[in-house]
Amino acid sequence: MFDFNKPPQLPIRKRGAVGIMTDNDEAWLGVYINDGSNPITFGSQLWWMLQENWKCLERWGKSLLECGYWEEFQNGGLCPYCGKFGVGQPHRVKGSVIHLYESKGPKSIAPDPHCNGHSHLPTMPTVVSTNEMTDGMWVEWAYVLDPKTYNLTIHRSVRCGGTFEARQGGRKWDQPKFKYFQLDTFNLHGYEPDWENLEKRGLAASFYYHQKYTENPCGEIPHAPEV
């Protein structure tokens, strides 16, 4: 019998998103987290940031969606490598620029003011819930805030049936479809979630749907995960 209290033997990635519900109460927009988005690592950090801003959550959400990436939002829209605001997340940063930035200490900024050694990604929300079929491949964990209800919903992306034709450049291939599996919803006026338990449940859900839909399962198919 499969034990849901043990992490599944699948690659554990930590990419994710923080999203804000839109006015239609069904879709959400979000910013991408490049690493460290799993509940144990990221959950408490986000929870207490929202606690500190609970009186102005709608404004907080609007500020978030002016960015494309969580790291960009944390930096207040400032690129540490060129010292410019609102230009987007640093991208393709040369090692020499990183070394110069780090060698001058954490308070130094703008070692590459003319952007000769780095570029920027678009400043706009990069994750949309309606694209879950494709985004779920890259967004393992999603934290979605509804500023009107003070609810924070946590999702885990999981496999679902079927494939679609993916294209990049001149290449094309059959890409498995994904969906966002809702793990739980918590009100900010309540108790802080058990992040370790949430992570175990999310990984169990991921493993279950992987076994169900993959052509190369890792063993027995467990029972459906409880939400």
Buried (B, 14 or more C-beta within 10 A) or exposed (E): EBEBEEEBEEEEBBBBBBBBBBEEEEEBBBBBBEEBBBBBBBBEEBBEEBEEBEEEBEEBBEBBBBBBBBBBBEBEBBBBBBEBEEBBBBEEBEEEBBEBBEEEEEEEBBBBEEBEBBBBBEBEBBBBBEEBBBBBBBBBBBBBBBBEBBBBBBBBBBBBEEEEEEEEEEEEEEBBBBBBBBBBEBEBEEEEBEBEBBBBBBBBBBBBBBBBBEEEEEEEBBEEBEE
